[in-house]
Amino acid sequence: MGFYFEHEELKRLMERLKGFGAVEFTDVYGTPLTEESIDKRFGKDGGIDCVIHIITETERGAKNVATRIRNIIVNGDY
């Protein structure tokens, strides 16, 4: 049951970050993740392994986006 919780959490986070053009989600092997593909993905522990990539033109832009994402996750704002 725990992995279903992880999948729903990740879907909510993806929906929340949809407006961030500089953000991409992949698994640990670099395969893109979408809200539709999540339910078919399971990590070795049964959950889902996800990497959030921040793609910006500048380091400062990446830091700004990372700070916003960190605050969203820490505050549960998704």
C-alpha positions in Angstrom: 0.0 0.0 0.0 2.9 2.4 0.7 3.9 2.6 -2.9 0.4 3.7 -4.0 0.8 6.6 -1.5 4.2 7.5 -3.0 2.6 7.5 -6.5 -0.2 9.8 -5.5 2.2 12.1 -3.7 4.4 12.3 -6.8 1.4 13.0 -9.0 0.3 15.9 -6.7 3.9 17.3 -6.8 4.0 17.0 -10.6 0.7 18.8 -10.9 1.9 21.6 -8.5 5.1 22.1 -10.5 3.4 21.9 -13.9 3.8 25.7 -14.4 7.6 25.5 -13.8 9.0 25.3 -17.3 12.5 24.6 -16.0 11.5 21.3 -14.2 11.6 17.7 -15.6 10.9 14.5 -13.8 12.8 11.2 -14.5 13.5 7.9 -12.9 17.1 7.1 -11.7 17.9 5.8 -15.2 16.9 9.1 -16.9 13.6 7.8 -18.3 11.0 10.7 -18.3 8.2 10.3 -15.8 4.7 11.6 -16.5 1.5 11.5 -14.4 0.3 8.7 -16.7 3.5 6.6 -16.5 3.9 6.7 -12.7 1.5 3.9 -11.9 3.6 1.5 -14.1 6.9 2.3 -12.3 8.2 0.7 -9.2 11.7 1.0 -7.6 13.5 -1.9 -6.0 11.8 -1.2 -2.7 8.4 -1.1 -4.3 8.1 2.6 -4.3 9.0 5.0 -7.1 12.4 6.5 -7.6 12.3 10.1 -9.0 14.8 12.7 -9.9 13.7 16.3 -10.3 15.9 18.0 -12.9 16.1 21.8 -13.0 17.1 23.2 -16.4 17.9 26.9 -16.5 20.2 29.1 -18.5 22.0 30.4 -15.3 23.1 29.0 -12.0 21.2 31.7 -10.2 18.0 30.7 -12.0 18.6 27.1 -11.0 19.1 28.2 -7.4 15.9 30.2 -7.4 13.9 27.4 -8.8 15.5 24.9 -6.4 14.6 27.2 -3.4 11.0 27.5 -4.6 10.7 23.7 -5.1 12.3 23.0 -1.7 9.8 25.4 0.0 6.9 23.7 -1.7 8.0 20.3 -0.6 8.9 21.2 3.0 5.7 23.1 3.5 3.6 20.4 1.9 2.2 23.0 -0.6 1.2 20.4 -3.2 
